[in-house]
Amino acid sequence: MPFESTMQVDRSGRIWAMRPDEMMIAQAVRQREAARSAQSTEEVAALADGEILDGSDFARVVDGVAVVPVRGLLLRQFSFYFWSYEEIARDVARAQADPAVRAIVLDIDSGGGMVAGCDDCTRFLRESGDKPVEAFVGGTAASAAYYLASAASRITVGSGAMVGSVGAVIEYIDMEPLFEAMGARIVRVVAEQSPNKRLDPESPEGKAELQALVDAAGQEFVDTVAEMRGVTSAEVLDRFGQGLVFDGAEAQRRGMVDARGTMSGVIGALSGARDMETGSGLAARTNETAAPATAAKETSMNWEDLTLAGLREHRADLVTEIESAAKSGAASDTETAVAAALEKERSRVAAIDDIARPGAEDMVAKAKAEGWTAETLALEMVKADKAKGAGYVADLAAQDDAAAVVPKRPTLTEGAGGTPEEQAEAAWDRDADLRAEFGGNKDAYLKFQEAQASGRVRILNRAG
């Protein structure tokens, strides 16, 4: 059953995207008050399951999954009494940086809050890091809270949850009559340069000003939700209720959320999904199919005749991407998404084959099985060649050292037919090749023999 929701403007002119729910707001305030009055971190952690995320007041880590609460009235900046976009973004950033955290879940029960800062926070959540960010709605995700939830890669709703409030209605409360009845006299002087500074909200000009403000905020809301959910703005206006709030089943039918379940189920799926990457996990997300990373190595794959079944076995990540895209479109879009993904995979494999070379067969097979791009394969081959090249240079240096030999001509020593000088003289007289080698310069030859005998020169033979 749908419920109406509003976007409010207070007397200060700030715009609010929220569904009024005083009890929810009061409960969130009490939770924060309880945390502030706790005497130790153990008492704070006792407010919820898991260990407190390092540096956070309320986010906790359960089985490697960081659970970041989004509760009650949402403000732009940090507050002791209310949750804020600043605090939510801070906790998500810390979870992304924490090596003990595998994934992140936004635990949402909020009717919304200020428009200022909401879009910025939503985009931050989508781009915060490599770890997946999902959303669980245990109570309400209305207006600004649903705005934030749309950034999650997956939205799961619990029993009795309400989702929506995409739209805007301004409630402008004029307190001046009450003040006047109490005896107050309001004096207002507007500068001539700014006659539109204090428009009467009941006048056509005043109503036009408020309408322009709320229309701009509402359109940004619609456009961002459309972008995050992978649909068009027209589809959001047509299917997402134009300000109505829906129960979980209806919200899922309209494509506003992805599944119904429990927080423990979401945490188990996320922690189990990461465990499966290391071969030790058993849990997996509902309606998703995953294959062990080693499957691609266990059986061969005919990449030319690639099918969806084969793709599921070898590239489960692409199948998940296809299924996620199909959820946000009609059945006919699924075939298009499958065809596009298959073509993308064929192109990737073809590019790998184009740069494959003899001797790199094992590396090429690994590239195909593990989803490398051709660029990644090329880089790995260059690295391998570089490592091999370093060894080759070292071998050449060793060969050079081994090739260093003494001159071929015999050493002249005393006691072998005269003094070394006499032996050199005799060798010069009888060896025509020797005379030719030194160009007939006997003095040069004799000095060479003297240097050789003293060990001041040696000949390196690089022949052969």
C-alpha positions as CSV (number, residue, x, y, z in Angstrom):
1,M,0.0,0.0,0.0
2,P,1.5,3.4,-1.0
3,F,1.8,6.3,1.4
4,E,2.2,10.0,0.7
5,S,5.5,11.8,1.5
6,T,6.8,15.3,1.6
7,M,9.9,17.5,1.0
8,Q,9.9,20.3,3.6
9,V,11.3,23.8,3.7
10,D,11.8,25.3,7.2
11,R,11.7,29.0,8.0
12,S,15.4,29.4,7.3
13,G,14.8,28.4,3.7
14,R,16.7,25.1,3.8
15,I,15.2,22.3,1.7
16,W,14.4,18.9,3.3
17,A,13.9,15.6,1.5
18,M,12.1,13.6,4.1
19,R,9.0,11.8,5.3
20,P,7.8,13.0,8.7
21,D,8.2,10.3,11.3
22,E,8.7,11.7,14.8
23,M,9.0,8.3,16.5
24,M,11.8,7.2,14.1
25,I,13.7,10.5,14.7
26,A,13.3,10.3,18.4
27,Q,14.5,6.7,18.5
28,A,17.7,7.6,16.5
29,V,18.3,10.6,18.9
30,R,18.0,8.2,21.9
31,Q,20.5,5.7,20.3
32,R,23.1,8.5,19.8
33,E,22.5,9.7,23.3
34,A,23.0,6.2,24.7
35,A,26.3,6.0,22.8
36,R,27.5,9.4,24.1
37,S,26.7,8.4,27.7
38,A,28.4,5.0,27.5
39,Q,31.4,4.6,29.8
40,S,33.5,2.5,27.5
41,T,33.9,1.2,23.9
42,E,32.5,-2.2,25.1
43,E,29.2,-0.5,26.1
44,V,29.0,1.3,22.7
45,A,29.7,-2.0,20.9
46,A,26.9,-3.7,22.9
47,L,24.4,-1.5,21.2
48,A,24.7,-3.7,18.1
49,D,26.4,-6.9,17.0
50,G,30.1,-7.0,15.9
51,E,33.1,-4.9,16.7
52,I,33.1,-1.1,16.3
53,L,34.8,0.0,13.1
54,D,38.1,1.7,14.0
55,G,37.5,5.5,14.2
56,S,33.7,5.3,14.0
57,D,31.0,5.9,16.7
58,F,28.3,3.5,15.3
59,A,29.6,1.5,12.3
60,R,30.5,-2.0,13.2
61,V,32.3,-5.0,11.6
62,V,30.6,-8.4,11.5
63,D,32.3,-11.3,9.8
64,G,34.4,-8.9,7.8
65,V,31.5,-6.8,6.6
66,A,31.2,-3.2,7.8
67,V,27.7,-2.2,8.7
68,V,27.2,1.5,8.5
69,P,23.9,2.8,10.0
70,V,21.8,5.4,8.3
71,R,19.1,6.4,10.9
72,G,16.5,9.0,11.6
73,L,16.8,12.6,10.5
74,L,19.8,13.2,8.1
75,L,21.8,16.4,8.2
76,R,24.5,17.7,6.0
77,Q,27.2,18.1,8.7
78,F,28.1,16.2,11.8
79,S,25.8,16.4,14.7
80,F,25.8,14.9,18.2
81,Y,22.0,14.3,18.0
82,F,21.4,13.2,14.3
83,W,23.1,11.2,11.6
84,S,24.7,13.2,8.8
85,Y,26.0,12.7,5.3
86,E,29.4,13.7,6.6
87,E,29.4,10.9,9.2
88,I,28.1,8.3,6.7
89,A,30.7,9.2,4.1
90,R,33.4,9.2,6.8
91,D,32.5,5.7,8.0
92,V,32.3,4.3,4.5
93,A,35.7,5.8,3.7
94,R,37.2,4.2,6.8
95,A,35.6,0.8,6.0
96,Q,37.1,1.0,2.4
97,A,40.6,1.6,3.9
98,D,40.3,-1.0,6.6
99,P,42.1,-4.3,5.5
100,A,39.9,-6.3,7.8
101,V,36.7,-5.2,6.0
102,R,35.6,-7.2,2.9
103,A,32.4,-5.4,2.0
104,I,30.1,-2.6,3.3
105,V,26.3,-2.5,4.1
106,L,24.3,0.6,4.7
107,D,21.8,-0.3,7.4
108,I,19.0,2.1,6.6
109,D,16.0,3.1,8.7
110,S,15.3,6.8,7.9
111,G,12.6,9.0,6.6
112,G,15.2,11.3,4.9
113,G,16.7,14.7,5.7
114,M,18.3,17.7,4.2
115,V,18.7,18.1,0.4
116,A,22.0,19.9,0.8
117,G,24.8,17.4,0.6
118,C,22.6,14.4,-0.2
119,D,23.6,14.2,-3.9
120,D,27.3,14.6,-3.0
121,C,27.1,11.8,-0.4
122,T,25.2,9.5,-2.9
123,R,27.9,9.9,-5.5
124,F,30.6,9.4,-3.0
125,L,29.1,6.1,-1.9
126,R,29.0,4.9,-5.5
127,E,32.7,5.8,-6.1
128,S,34.1,5.2,-2.6
129,G,36.4,2.3,-3.4
130,D,36.8,-1.2,-4.7
131,K,34.9,-2.9,-1.9
132,P,31.2,-3.5,-2.7
133,V,28.7,-1.3,-1.0
134,E,25.2,-2.7,-0.5
135,A,22.1,-1.4,1.3
136,F,19.7,-3.1,3.6
137,V,16.4,-1.5,4.5
138,G,15.1,-2.8,7.8
139,G,12.5,-0.2,8.4
140,T,12.1,2.8,6.0
141,A,14.2,4.2,3.2
142,A,12.3,7.3,2.2
143,S,13.2,10.4,0.3
144,A,16.9,11.3,1.1
145,A,17.5,7.9,2.6
146,Y,16.3,6.1,-0.6
147,Y,18.4,8.7,-2.5
148,L,21.5,7.3,-0.6
149,A,20.3,3.7,-1.0
150,S,20.2,4.1,-4.8
151,A,24.0,4.4,-4.9
152,A,24.4,0.8,-3.5
153,S,25.2,-2.0,-5.9
154,R,22.3,-4.0,-4.4
155,I,19.3,-3.0,-2.3
156,T,17.7,-5.6,0.0
157,V,14.5,-4.9,2.0
158,G,13.4,-6.7,5.2
159,S,9.9,-7.6,6.2
160,G,7.6,-4.6,6.7
161,A,10.0,-2.2,5.1
162,M,8.9,0.8,3.2
163,V,10.8,2.4,0.3
164,G,10.4,5.4,-2.0
165,S,9.3,9.0,-1.6
166,V,10.9,10.1,-4.8
167,G,9.4,13.6,-5.3
168,A,8.9,16.9,-3.6
169,V,6.2,18.8,-1.7
170,I,7.0,22.1,0.1
171,E,5.5,22.8,3.5
172,Y,6.3,26.4,4.4
173,I,5.3,27.3,8.0
174,D,4.7,31.0,8.5
175,M,5.0,31.8,12.2
176,E,4.5,35.5,11.9
177,P,0.8,35.5,12.7
178,L,1.5,33.6,16.0
179,F,4.2,36.1,16.9
180,E,1.9,39.0,16.2
181,A,-0.8,37.5,18.3
182,M,1.7,37.3,21.2
183,G,2.3,41.0,20.8
184,A,5.4,40.9,18.6
185,R,5.7,43.6,16.0
186,I,7.7,42.5,12.9
187,V,9.5,45.3,11.1
188,R,11.1,44.5,7.7
189,V,13.0,46.8,5.4
190,V,14.1,45.4,2.0
191,A,16.9,47.1,0.0
192,E,15.8,48.7,-3.3
193,Q,18.4,46.6,-5.1
194,S,16.8,43.4,-4.0
195,P,13.0,43.7,-4.1
196,N,12.6,39.9,-4.3
197,K,14.4,39.2,-1.1
198,R,11.2,38.8,1.1
199,L,8.5,37.6,-1.3
200,D,5.1,36.8,0.3
201,P,4.8,33.0,-0.1
202,E,1.0,33.6,-0.7
203,S,1.7,35.9,-3.7
204,P,2.2,34.6,-7.2
205,E,5.8,35.6,-7.2
206,G,6.5,34.0,-3.8
207,K,4.8,30.7,-4.9
208,A,6.8,30.7,-8.1
209,E,10.0,31.1,-6.1
210,L,9.2,28.1,-3.9
211,Q,8.0,26.1,-6.9
212,A,11.3,26.7,-8.7
213,L,13.3,25.6,-5.7
214,V,11.4,22.4,-5.1
215,D,11.2,21.5,-8.8
216,A,15.0,21.8,-9.2
217,A,15.6,19.7,-6.1
218,G,13.0,17.1,-7.3
219,Q,14.5,16.9,-10.7
220,E,18.0,16.3,-9.4
221,F,16.5,13.6,-7.1
222,V,14.9,11.9,-10.1
223,D,17.9,12.2,-12.4
224,T,20.4,10.8,-9.8
225,V,18.2,7.9,-8.8
226,A,17.8,7.0,-12.5
227,E,21.5,7.1,-13.0
228,M,22.3,5.0,-9.9
229,R,19.6,2.4,-10.7
230,G,20.5,2.2,-14.4
231,V,17.2,3.4,-15.8
232,T,16.0,6.6,-17.4
233,S,14.4,9.6,-15.6
234,A,11.2,8.9,-17.5
235,E,11.2,5.3,-16.0
236,V,11.7,6.7,-12.5
237,L,8.7,9.1,-13.0
238,D,6.6,6.2,-14.4
239,R,7.4,3.4,-12.0
240,F,8.9,4.8,-8.8
241,G,5.6,6.4,-7.5
242,Q,6.2,10.2,-7.9
243,G,6.4,10.7,-4.2
244,L,4.7,7.5,-3.0
245,V,6.2,5.0,-0.6
246,F,5.8,1.2,-1.3
247,D,6.2,-2.0,0.7
248,G,9.1,-4.3,-0.1
249,A,7.2,-6.6,-2.6
250,E,5.8,-3.7,-4.6
251,A,9.1,-1.8,-4.6
252,Q,10.8,-4.9,-5.9
253,R,8.2,-5.3,-8.6
254,R,8.8,-1.7,-9.7
255,G,12.6,-2.2,-9.9
256,M,13.2,0.1,-6.9
257,V,15.0,-2.6,-4.9
258,D,16.7,-5.9,-5.9
259,A,15.7,-8.5,-3.3
260,R,13.9,-9.2,0.0
261,G,15.8,-10.8,2.8
262,T,17.5,-10.2,6.2
263,M,20.5,-8.3,7.4
264,S,22.2,-11.6,8.5
265,G,21.5,-13.0,5.1
266,V,23.1,-10.0,3.4
267,I,26.2,-10.1,5.7
268,G,26.5,-13.9,5.2
269,A,26.3,-13.5,1.4
270,L,29.0,-10.8,1.3
271,S,31.4,-12.6,3.7
272,G,30.8,-15.9,2.0
273,A,31.3,-14.4,-1.5
274,R,34.7,-13.2,-0.5
275,D,35.6,-16.6,1.1
276,M,34.7,-18.3,-2.1
277,E,37.5,-16.4,-3.8
278,T,39.9,-18.2,-1.5
279,G,38.2,-21.5,-1.9
280,S,36.9,-21.8,1.6
281,G,33.4,-20.2,1.6
282,L,30.1,-21.9,1.1
283,A,27.6,-19.0,1.2
284,A,26.5,-17.0,-1.9
285,R,24.0,-14.3,-2.8
286,T,20.4,-15.3,-3.5
287,N,19.6,-15.6,-7.2
288,E,23.3,-15.2,-8.2
289,T,25.5,-17.9,-9.5
290,A,29.2,-18.0,-8.9
291,A,31.9,-20.4,-10.0
292,P,35.3,-21.1,-8.3
293,A,38.2,-19.2,-9.7
294,T,39.9,-22.4,-10.6
295,A,37.1,-23.6,-12.8
296,A,38.6,-21.9,-15.9
297,K,41.7,-23.9,-15.4
298,E,40.1,-27.3,-15.0
299,T,38.4,-27.5,-18.4
300,S,39.3,-26.1,-21.8
301,M,37.0,-23.5,-23.5
302,N,36.2,-23.0,-27.1
303,W,36.4,-19.2,-27.2
304,E,35.2,-19.0,-30.8
305,D,31.9,-20.7,-30.0
306,L,31.4,-19.0,-26.6
307,T,28.0,-19.5,-25.0
308,L,26.3,-18.2,-21.8
309,A,26.8,-21.5,-20.1
310,G,30.5,-21.5,-20.9
311,L,30.8,-17.9,-19.9
312,R,29.2,-18.7,-16.6
313,E,31.8,-21.4,-15.9
314,H,34.8,-19.3,-16.9
315,R,33.8,-15.7,-16.2
316,A,31.2,-15.7,-13.4
317,D,31.9,-12.0,-12.8
318,L,30.6,-11.1,-16.3
319,V,27.5,-13.3,-15.8
320,T,26.8,-11.4,-12.6
321,E,27.1,-8.1,-14.5
322,I,24.7,-9.3,-17.1
323,E,22.1,-10.4,-14.5
324,S,22.4,-7.1,-12.7
325,A,21.8,-5.1,-15.9
326,A,18.9,-7.3,-16.8
327,K,17.1,-6.6,-13.5
328,S,16.7,-2.9,-14.4
329,G,15.4,-3.5,-17.9
330,A,12.7,-5.6,-19.8
331,A,13.2,-9.2,-20.8
332,S,14.2,-8.1,-24.3
333,D,17.1,-6.1,-22.8
334,T,18.5,-9.3,-21.4
335,E,19.3,-10.7,-24.8
336,T,20.9,-7.5,-25.8
337,A,23.0,-7.4,-22.6
338,V,24.0,-11.1,-23.1
339,A,25.0,-10.5,-26.8
340,A,27.0,-7.4,-25.9
341,A,28.8,-9.2,-23.1
342,L,29.6,-12.2,-25.4
343,E,30.9,-9.9,-28.1
344,K,33.0,-8.1,-25.5
345,E,34.5,-11.3,-24.4
346,R,35.2,-12.6,-27.9
347,S,36.9,-9.3,-28.7
348,R,39.1,-9.6,-25.5
349,V,40.2,-13.1,-26.5
350,A,40.9,-12.1,-30.1
351,A,43.0,-9.2,-28.9
352,I,45.0,-11.6,-26.7
353,D,45.5,-13.9,-29.7
354,D,46.8,-11.0,-31.8
355,I,49.7,-10.3,-29.4
356,A,50.4,-13.9,-28.4
357,R,53.9,-15.2,-29.4
358,P,55.7,-18.5,-29.2
359,G,57.0,-19.3,-25.8
360,A,54.3,-17.5,-23.9
361,E,51.6,-20.2,-24.3
362,D,51.1,-20.6,-20.5
363,M,50.8,-16.8,-20.0
364,V,48.3,-16.5,-22.8
365,A,46.1,-19.3,-21.4
366,K,46.2,-17.6,-18.0
367,A,45.2,-14.3,-19.5
368,K,42.1,-15.8,-21.2
369,A,41.0,-17.8,-18.1
370,E,41.5,-14.9,-15.6
371,G,40.0,-12.1,-17.6
372,W,43.1,-10.2,-18.4
373,T,43.0,-7.5,-21.1
374,A,45.4,-7.6,-24.1
375,E,47.2,-4.7,-22.5
376,T,47.7,-6.5,-19.2
377,L,49.1,-9.6,-21.1
378,A,51.5,-7.4,-23.1
379,L,52.7,-5.8,-19.9
380,E,53.3,-9.2,-18.2
381,M,55.2,-10.4,-21.3
382,V,57.4,-7.3,-21.2
383,K,58.1,-7.9,-17.5
384,A,59.0,-11.6,-18.3
385,D,61.3,-10.5,-21.1
386,K,62.9,-7.9,-18.9
387,A,63.6,-10.5,-16.2
388,K,65.0,-12.9,-18.8
389,G,67.1,-10.1,-20.3
390,A,68.8,-9.3,-17.0
391,G,69.9,-12.9,-16.7
392,Y,71.1,-12.9,-20.3
393,V,73.4,-9.9,-19.7
394,A,74.8,-11.5,-16.6
395,D,75.6,-14.7,-18.7
396,L,77.4,-12.5,-21.3
397,A,79.6,-10.9,-18.7
398,A,80.5,-14.3,-17.3
399,Q,81.4,-15.5,-20.8
400,D,83.6,-12.4,-21.3
401,D,85.5,-13.1,-18.2
402,A,86.0,-16.8,-19.2
403,A,87.2,-15.7,-22.7
404,A,90.1,-13.6,-21.3
405,V,93.2,-15.6,-22.1
406,V,96.9,-15.0,-22.3
407,P,98.6,-14.4,-25.6
408,K,99.0,-17.4,-27.9
409,R,102.8,-16.8,-28.4
410,P,105.0,-18.6,-25.9
411,T,106.4,-16.9,-22.8
412,L,110.1,-16.2,-23.0
413,T,112.0,-17.3,-19.9
414,E,115.7,-17.5,-18.9
415,G,117.5,-20.8,-19.2
416,A,115.7,-21.8,-22.4
417,G,118.4,-21.1,-25.1
418,G,119.5,-17.8,-23.8
419,T,118.1,-14.8,-22.0
420,P,114.6,-13.6,-22.7
421,E,116.1,-10.8,-24.8
422,E,118.1,-13.3,-26.8
423,Q,115.1,-15.5,-27.3
424,A,113.1,-12.6,-28.5
425,E,115.8,-11.7,-31.0
426,A,115.9,-15.3,-32.3
427,A,112.1,-15.4,-32.6
428,W,112.1,-12.2,-34.6
429,D,114.8,-13.4,-37.0
430,R,113.1,-16.8,-37.7
431,D,109.3,-15.9,-37.7
432,A,108.2,-13.9,-40.8
433,D,104.6,-13.8,-39.5
434,L,105.7,-12.2,-36.2
435,R,107.6,-9.5,-38.2
436,A,104.4,-8.9,-40.3
437,E,102.3,-8.7,-37.1
438,F,104.4,-5.8,-35.8
439,G,104.8,-4.2,-39.1
440,G,108.6,-4.8,-39.2
441,N,109.1,-2.7,-36.0
442,K,111.5,-4.8,-34.0
443,D,111.7,-2.2,-31.2
444,A,108.0,-2.4,-30.7
445,Y,108.1,-6.1,-30.5
446,L,110.9,-6.2,-28.0
447,K,109.1,-3.7,-25.8
448,F,105.9,-5.8,-26.0
449,Q,107.8,-8.9,-24.9
450,E,109.3,-6.9,-22.0
451,A,105.9,-5.7,-20.8
452,Q,104.4,-9.2,-21.2
453,A,107.2,-10.7,-19.1
454,S,106.6,-8.2,-16.4
455,G,102.8,-8.9,-16.3
456,R,101.9,-5.4,-17.4
457,V,99.9,-6.6,-20.5
458,R,97.8,-9.5,-21.5
459,I,95.8,-10.4,-24.7
460,L,92.1,-11.2,-24.6
461,N,91.1,-13.7,-27.2
462,R,87.4,-13.2,-28.2
463,A,87.7,-15.5,-31.2
464,G,85.2,-18.4,-31.4
